Amino acid sequence: MIVSAKAEEILESLWISTEEKGEDAAHFERLGIAPTDEGLAELVRLAFVEVHGEWVRLRKEGREEARMTVRRHRLAERLMMDILDIKGASGDERACEFEHLLHHGVDTKICTLLNHPTTCPHGKPIPPGSCCEQARQDGEVGVVALTELKAGERGEIAYLAATDVSKMQKLMSMGVLPGSDLLVTRTFPSYIFKVGHSEFAVDGDLAREIFVRKA
Amino acid sequence: MQKEPQAEKKIILVGNPNVGKSVVFNSLTGSYTTVSNYPGTSVEVSRGHCQIDSENFLVLDTPGMYSLLPITEEERVARRILLEESPHVVLHVIDARNLERMLPMTLQLIEAGLPVVVLVNIMDEAERIGMQIDIPLLQEKLQVPVVGGAMGRGKRGLAEVREAIGQYRVGKATFTYASDLEKDIQKISALLLGDYILARRSLTLMLLQRDDEIAQRVRDREGDRYAGVESAVNDTIFARRVDLHLRISLERKRICKGLLDGVVTQRSGQQPALVDRFSAWTMNPWTGVPLLLLVLYFGLYQFVGGFGAGTIVDFLEGTVFEEFLNPWVIGLCEKYIPWYWLNELLVGEYGLFTLGVRYAFAIILPIVGTFFIAFAVIEDSGYFPRLAMLVDRVFKKIGLNGRAVIPMVLGFGCDTMATVVTRTLESSRERIIATLLLALAIPCSAQMGVILGLLSGVPGALVVWLACMIGVFLLVGLLAAQVVPGERPMFYMEIPPMRMPQLQNVLVKTLTRMQWYFMEIFPLFMIASVLLWAGKLTGALQWLVEAFNPVMRLLGLPHEASAAFIFGFFRRDFGAAGLYDLQTEGLLDPVQLTVAAVTLTLFVPCVAQFLVMQKERGWRTSLVIFFLVTGLAFSVGWALNRFLLMTGILA
């Protein structure tokens, strides 16, 4: 079941007030709504919330929906900042619009694409979804930057994040290609890794652009 | 450049860096080789000759390249040679240990329709790490001659290479990519109707990867038809915008995997050899820095400073020239040449023989020669990439990356040559900063030899001098990194395996550098002698020296020192040697000596270096650097004099 965008905004604020700030209920003013708000009426009809005077309380039945709404919002923020590189106020705005589209499993896909992040760009926790739980049980580490590997760890090169095409071409022609196995032998003062029988040294900036599926 | 007979067939050596290409080149050609810039470029190409079955071949050694698609200037030149020289055979040298990584380029060469012979080199090392390579099977699959060898060890495989070159027959293997990619390649190569050296299929792939030089060549050949080619290429690039480069690379990798199937077998469970552990030590800062100091102490201080600048110079200068040659030549001139001015020109105070030839052969030759030997030994062992990795973080702070350590270290031999080598740096920002630092704070071996000798008599002076050099180097580097515009450099480098330096490589590298040094620098010695001679006769020198006296006074130096600074510009080491004379005459106290040495080391590079700077960086940049360096040298000298007098250090 999908609630309206307005109702989602209310649920989100309610979750933050009650679950993260430990308050019992949230005032109309806090939620930025009037008593006649359509979204509120919708939530009351679904028995997700109850209204006491000017205070709104999140019911047990609405908790899961609220939790997932917050999750979608923060995933959208991460997507804006990390992948689409839209930062600051404009990123926040786009994320607010975008979160309402993350239904029907799209959230799961984005969560997997982002490698199951645990916090939003502002440092708040992202409530884990079933995909995160599944990944944890399977012991998946997903794809991480080369900088996340310690000396002695192995992995398979997943992809090269191209910011400078000619440098990426250089790496590719030296044989640093997706699908190749890689062994990190040093991480300081520079990153040193072996591909096949060859050894390469790269600095942190470049290491951050080589993404590895940990073995 | 000498003219080559038209009929001589060409053998072109290509391959990645660090696969032993130059050893192969030396084994093929023997000793008669010339190194010169490839026409119109700044990249050096070695040429030599060899005879196979009584037929003469011209052998060209190209700079290392990773792919037919060039990124660096060296790779561009290597490819131009392939495009323009119409080779009889292209000898692709590859590293047996890294077949999977090197074969994609073999593939590209064969795909381009070039007459390829593959030399799988370094077989001995591959066998040591438990690899077995089925060379006949690889040859069958590639359909070009494949030879296994280990050129560094007893020239294994040389006879087979010569045989393969002598009886070359063109093979005709084609490697097919995935069908969707093939369709695009066919579509575009069908549009190429002109005459080309490279196969159309290969041209198409390079066009698709946005190779401007190939696009230009195709435009020239196709004329009006080019618009059609361009739009077909652009359509395909757009349609495959997501992953075209990657697809091509991965397809090649897939094909190579298939080629290697059954060719390579690997025994596992090898113990890391001592050399691998040693390699790890050089890259760990805790062990790497002490090792670096050891290398500097024995390589530079003991071998170059002690043996070259001490023992050999003493013998050549003190014994050979002072006791035998000089009196003999001077006597000869006085006996047969009645004119004062000519006598002065030849054997006077600044005479061509007494100053020019004597300095060149008795002082510079041993110092620079020993330095180049030490440099070649270190270079051949594979230590430099490890050093580059070790210093990368520090060099980033001064706007360079680890790669710049090679021209910097070379600068301790000859700053002029090092300024030429800054070409290998990637961005113009790095090249400017490196040029500035070389001009300012890196003393060349000739200068250092004299300065070490000069300061070694005064306890503490060497420490002050060293502290000043390091301080100025870092400070100016930090500032330059802030001021010079451009992007932050990135560091990536292949780390070749460590190995025992090979005598032949060391000799060839040393001789090549010595040859360059004498061709470029020796005439300047002579010009400098003539200029000084003319200056002395006309009185211009005296005037210039006097004009410099106030500056000397500011630095607290006796006015005799100004001659050293004037000469310093003609040769950095002339200046230092001038100070040496002053010291032996007892004209300098420890403070003055230190101030003079610091100022002179920082002071304007020699004439040769300035000319090279101008050639490499242009008038504007080189003049800015010139004035900056001069200003800095004297301000640091002035400040140091004040500081030393105030604190009483060295007093």
HADDOCK unambig.tbl for C-alpha pairs under 7 A between the chains (distance, minus, plus):
assign (segid A and resid 166 and name CA) (segid B and resid 71 and name CA) 6.62 0.50 0.50
assign (segid A and resid 173 and name CA) (segid B and resid 66 and name CA) 5.74 0.50 0.50
assign (segid A and resid 173 and name CA) (segid B and resid 67 and name CA) 5.89 0.50 0.50
assign (segid A and resid 174 and name CA) (segid B and resid 66 and name CA) 6.18 0.50 0.50
assign (segid A and resid 174 and name CA) (segid B and resid 101 and name CA) 6.91 0.50 0.50
assign (segid A and resid 175 and name CA) (segid B and resid 101 and name CA) 5.10 0.50 0.50
assign (segid A and resid 189 and name CA) (segid B and resid 390 and name CA) 6.16 0.50 0.50
assign (segid A and resid 189 and name CA) (segid B and resid 393 and name CA) 6.66 0.50 0.50
assign (segid A and resid 190 and name CA) (segid B and resid 389 and name CA) 6.19 0.50 0.50
assign (segid A and resid 196 and name CA) (segid B and resid 98 and name CA) 6.65 0.50 0.50
assign (segid A and resid 197 and name CA) (segid B and resid 97 and name CA) 6.03 0.50 0.50
assign (segid A and resid 197 and name CA) (segid B and resid 98 and name CA) 5.90 0.50 0.50
assign (segid A and resid 198 and name CA) (segid B and resid 98 and name CA) 6.80 0.50 0.50
assign (segid A and resid 199 and name CA) (segid B and resid 494 and name CA) 5.96 0.50 0.50
assign (segid A and resid 199 and name CA) (segid B and resid 495 and name CA) 5.12 0.50 0.50
assign (segid A and resid 199 and name CA) (segid B and resid 496 and name CA) 6.84 0.50 0.50
assign (segid A and resid 200 and name CA) (segid B and resid 493 and name CA) 5.72 0.50 0.50
assign (segid A and resid 200 and name CA) (segid B and resid 494 and name CA) 4.37 0.50 0.50
assign (segid A and resid 200 and name CA) (segid B and resid 495 and name CA) 5.28 0.50 0.50
assign (segid A and resid 201 and name CA) (segid B and resid 389 and name CA) 6.48 0.50 0.50
assign (segid A and resid 201 and name CA) (segid B and resid 492 and name CA) 5.49 0.50 0.50
assign (segid A and resid 201 and name CA) (segid B and resid 493 and name CA) 5.21 0.50 0.50
assign (segid A and resid 201 and name CA) (segid B and resid 494 and name CA) 6.18 0.50 0.50
assign (segid A and resid 201 and name CA) (segid B and resid 495 and name CA) 6.62 0.50 0.50
assign (segid A and resid 202 and name CA) (segid B and resid 491 and name CA) 5.41 0.50 0.50
assign (segid A and resid 202 and name CA) (segid B and resid 492 and name CA) 4.21 0.50 0.50
assign (segid A and resid 202 and name CA) (segid B and resid 493 and name CA) 6.48 0.50 0.50
assign (segid A and resid 203 and name CA) (segid B and resid 490 and name CA) 6.81 0.50 0.50
assign (segid A and resid 203 and name CA) (segid B and resid 491 and name CA) 5.31 0.50 0.50
assign (segid A and resid 203 and name CA) (segid B and resid 492 and name CA) 6.61 0.50 0.50
assign (segid A and resid 206 and name CA) (segid B and resid 490 and name CA) 6.89 0.50 0.50
